[in-house]
Amino acid sequence: MDTAKKAFTASLPVMAGYFVLGSAFGVLLSDKGYSFVWAFAMSLFIYAGSMQYVAISLLTGGASLISTALMTFMVNLRHLFYGISMLKKYSGTGKYRPYLIFSLTDETYALVVNGAPEGTDEHLYYFLLSLFDHCYWVAGSTIGGLIGAALTFDTTGIDFAMTALFVTIFLEQLLAAEDYFPAITGVLATVLSLILFGPDTFLIPAMLLISVILTVYGLLQMKREKTAETDAPAAGREEEER
């Protein structure tokens, strides 16, 4: 019970955001002619906030399956890096693991990466955090779908809600970061791709460029760390000999 209470308390900031963002998604989907049932189903089974916003344009724009698959892969590619960093934390989670993998969003990651509070069941805490966040998103999307069906109003600008969220997350992470290289890479690669490919087609080249640069950067860092670990004992032995 204590674990559930602490998980719920920790998830409250996400609830505030997901109700708003989920509702905006539901309203936009309803505005394109889809009932709240579709908003509910997409949020329950897909559960990919930013990609769900993109999916609205793909659905209404007649995008091909190949284009949709490629766009989905690139938009959600960041989860590959999340997953790698969570391997140790999610090891041994047993029956919770499949759902933990499925429900790892940006906001859930930000909560889980801090670890579980003392006196709680660690694995249950991660599961409940993920479940609460998922429920908030489903509820917000469904409410938005119902509101969109009941009311008629101009939805211009609502789709910027997800962009605003990512800008906020980016700034918070940037302020707390010790290494600014990933952030600088993301900004410069995006601006360069925007200049070269234009506003309609820059996203995929930008994501590819960012992925390649950060992968190489990560490998070089790992190599430096291993070299430092190897050199440390040798330096220690030399000091003792002196």
C-alpha positions as CSV (number, residue, x, y, z in Angstrom):
1,M,0.0,0.0,0.0
2,D,2.9,2.3,0.8
3,T,4.5,1.6,-2.5
4,A,1.3,2.4,-4.4
5,K,0.8,5.7,-2.4
6,K,4.4,6.8,-3.2
7,A,4.1,5.8,-6.8
8,F,0.8,7.8,-7.2
9,T,2.3,10.8,-5.4
10,A,5.3,10.8,-7.7
11,S,3.1,10.5,-10.8
12,L,0.9,13.5,-10.0
13,P,3.0,16.0,-12.1
14,V,2.7,13.6,-15.1
15,M,-1.1,13.4,-14.5
16,A,-1.4,17.1,-14.8
17,G,0.5,17.1,-18.1
18,Y,-1.1,14.0,-19.6
19,F,-4.6,15.1,-19.0
20,V,-4.0,18.3,-20.9
21,L,-1.8,16.7,-23.7
22,G,-4.0,13.6,-24.0
23,S,-7.1,15.8,-24.2
24,A,-5.5,17.9,-26.9
25,F,-4.8,14.7,-28.9
26,G,-8.4,13.5,-28.5
27,V,-9.8,16.9,-29.6
28,L,-7.5,16.9,-32.7
29,L,-8.4,13.4,-33.6
30,S,-12.1,14.1,-33.2
31,D,-11.7,17.2,-35.4
32,K,-10.5,14.9,-38.2
33,G,-13.7,12.8,-37.9
34,Y,-12.6,10.0,-35.6
35,S,-14.7,9.1,-32.6
36,F,-13.4,9.0,-29.0
37,V,-13.2,5.2,-29.3
38,W,-10.2,5.6,-31.7
39,A,-8.6,8.0,-29.2
40,F,-9.1,5.5,-26.4
41,A,-7.8,2.6,-28.5
42,M,-4.7,4.4,-29.8
43,S,-3.7,5.6,-26.4
44,L,-4.3,2.2,-24.8
45,F,-2.5,0.1,-27.4
46,I,0.0,2.5,-29.1
47,Y,0.7,4.8,-26.2
48,A,3.3,7.0,-28.0
49,G,2.4,10.6,-27.2
50,S,4.3,12.5,-29.9
51,M,3.8,9.8,-32.4
52,Q,0.1,9.8,-31.9
53,Y,0.0,13.5,-32.8
54,V,2.1,12.7,-35.9
55,A,-0.3,9.8,-36.7
56,I,-3.2,12.2,-37.1
57,S,-1.5,13.8,-40.0
58,L,-0.4,10.4,-41.4
59,L,-4.0,9.1,-41.2
60,T,-5.6,12.1,-42.8
61,G,-2.9,12.7,-45.3
62,G,-3.0,9.2,-46.9
63,A,0.6,8.3,-46.0
64,S,1.9,4.9,-47.3
65,L,2.7,2.1,-44.9
66,I,6.4,2.4,-45.6
67,S,6.3,6.2,-44.9
68,T,4.3,5.6,-41.7
69,A,6.7,2.8,-40.5
70,L,9.8,4.9,-41.2
71,M,8.3,8.0,-39.5
72,T,7.3,5.9,-36.5
73,F,10.7,4.4,-36.2
74,M,12.5,7.7,-36.4
75,V,10.2,9.6,-34.0
76,N,10.4,6.8,-31.4
77,L,14.1,6.1,-31.9
78,R,15.0,7.9,-28.7
79,H,13.5,5.0,-26.8
80,L,16.4,2.8,-28.0
81,F,18.7,5.0,-25.9
82,Y,16.2,5.0,-23.0
83,G,16.1,1.2,-23.1
84,I,19.8,0.8,-23.0
85,S,20.1,3.0,-19.9
86,M,17.3,1.0,-18.2
87,L,18.7,-2.5,-18.8
88,K,20.2,-2.8,-15.3
89,K,17.3,-1.1,-13.5
90,Y,14.7,-3.3,-15.2
91,S,16.7,-6.5,-14.8
92,G,15.0,-9.0,-12.6
93,T,11.6,-7.3,-12.8
94,G,10.0,-10.6,-14.0
95,K,6.3,-10.5,-14.8
96,Y,6.4,-6.6,-14.9
97,R,9.1,-6.4,-17.5
98,P,7.0,-6.6,-20.7
99,Y,4.7,-3.9,-19.6
100,L,7.6,-1.7,-18.3
101,I,9.2,-1.9,-21.7
102,F,6.0,-1.0,-23.5
103,S,5.1,1.9,-21.2
104,L,8.4,3.6,-21.1
105,T,7.6,7.2,-22.1
106,D,9.7,10.4,-21.7
107,E,7.9,11.4,-18.6
108,T,7.9,7.9,-17.0
109,Y,11.6,7.6,-17.8
110,A,12.2,10.9,-16.0
111,L,10.5,9.4,-12.8
112,V,11.9,5.9,-13.0
113,V,15.5,6.9,-13.6
114,N,15.6,8.5,-10.1
115,G,15.0,5.1,-8.5
116,A,12.4,3.9,-6.0
117,P,12.0,5.6,-2.6
118,E,13.4,3.7,0.5
119,G,11.0,1.2,2.0
120,T,9.1,0.4,-1.2
121,D,9.1,-2.6,-3.5
122,E,11.3,-1.3,-6.2
123,H,9.9,-3.4,-9.1
124,L,6.3,-2.8,-8.0
125,Y,7.0,0.9,-7.7
126,Y,8.3,1.1,-11.3
127,F,5.3,-0.9,-12.5
128,L,2.7,1.3,-10.7
129,L,4.4,4.5,-11.9
130,S,4.2,3.2,-15.5
131,L,0.6,2.1,-15.0
132,F,-0.6,5.4,-13.5
133,D,1.0,7.4,-16.3
134,H,-0.6,5.2,-18.9
135,C,-4.0,5.5,-17.3
136,Y,-3.7,9.3,-17.2
137,W,-2.9,9.4,-21.0
138,V,-5.8,7.1,-21.9
139,A,-8.2,9.1,-19.7
140,G,-7.1,12.4,-21.1
141,S,-7.3,11.2,-24.7
142,T,-10.8,9.7,-24.2
143,I,-12.0,12.9,-22.5
144,G,-10.6,15.0,-25.3
145,G,-12.3,12.8,-27.9
146,L,-15.6,13.3,-26.1
147,I,-15.1,17.0,-25.8
148,G,-14.2,17.3,-29.5
149,A,-17.4,15.4,-30.5
150,A,-19.6,17.5,-28.2
151,L,-18.2,21.0,-29.0
152,T,-17.2,22.7,-32.2
153,F,-14.4,25.2,-32.0
154,D,-11.2,26.2,-33.8
155,T,-8.4,23.7,-33.0
156,T,-5.6,25.8,-34.5
157,G,-2.6,25.7,-32.2
158,I,-3.7,22.8,-30.0
159,D,-1.1,20.5,-31.7
160,F,1.6,22.8,-30.3
161,A,1.0,21.4,-26.8
162,M,3.3,18.4,-27.4
163,T,6.0,20.6,-28.9
164,A,5.8,22.9,-25.8
165,L,6.2,19.8,-23.5
166,F,9.3,18.6,-25.3
167,V,10.8,22.1,-25.2
168,T,10.2,22.2,-21.5
169,I,11.7,18.8,-20.9
170,F,14.7,19.8,-23.1
171,L,15.3,22.9,-21.1
172,E,15.0,21.1,-17.7
173,Q,17.4,18.4,-18.9
174,L,19.8,21.0,-20.3
175,L,19.9,22.9,-17.0
176,A,20.7,19.7,-15.1
177,A,23.2,18.3,-17.6
178,E,26.9,18.1,-17.1
179,D,27.6,17.3,-20.8
180,Y,26.0,19.7,-23.3
181,F,27.2,17.8,-26.4
182,P,24.0,15.8,-27.0
183,A,21.8,19.0,-26.7
184,I,24.1,21.0,-29.0
185,T,24.1,18.1,-31.5
186,G,20.3,17.9,-31.5
187,V,19.9,21.6,-32.2
188,L,22.6,21.9,-34.8
189,A,21.6,18.8,-36.7
190,T,17.9,19.9,-36.8
191,V,18.7,23.4,-38.0
192,L,21.1,22.0,-40.7
193,S,18.5,19.5,-41.9
194,L,15.8,22.2,-41.9
195,I,18.0,24.4,-44.1
196,L,19.0,21.5,-46.5
197,F,15.7,19.6,-46.8
198,G,13.0,22.1,-45.9
199,P,10.2,22.1,-43.3
200,D,8.3,19.2,-44.9
201,T,11.0,16.6,-45.0
202,F,13.7,17.6,-42.5
203,L,12.6,15.4,-39.6
204,I,13.9,12.0,-40.8
205,P,17.3,13.3,-42.0
206,A,17.7,15.2,-38.7
207,M,16.9,12.1,-36.6
208,L,19.3,10.0,-38.6
209,L,22.1,12.5,-38.3
210,I,21.5,12.9,-34.5
211,S,21.5,9.1,-34.1
212,V,24.7,8.6,-36.0
213,I,26.6,11.4,-34.2
214,L,25.4,10.4,-30.7
215,T,26.1,6.7,-31.4
216,V,29.7,7.5,-32.4
217,Y,30.0,9.9,-29.5
218,G,28.8,7.2,-27.0
219,L,31.2,4.6,-28.4
220,L,34.1,7.0,-28.0
221,Q,33.1,7.8,-24.5
222,M,32.9,4.1,-23.6
223,K,36.3,3.6,-25.1
224,R,37.8,6.5,-23.1
225,E,36.2,5.1,-19.9
226,K,37.7,1.6,-20.5
227,T,41.1,3.2,-21.2
228,A,40.9,5.2,-18.0
229,E,40.0,2.1,-16.0
230,T,42.9,0.2,-17.6
231,D,45.4,3.0,-17.0
232,A,44.3,3.5,-13.3
233,P,45.8,0.3,-11.9
234,A,49.0,0.7,-13.9
235,A,49.4,4.2,-12.6
236,G,48.8,2.9,-9.1
237,R,51.5,0.3,-9.5
238,E,54.0,2.8,-10.8
239,E,53.3,5.1,-7.8
240,E,53.9,2.2,-5.4
241,E,57.2,1.3,-7.1
242,R,58.4,4.9,-6.6
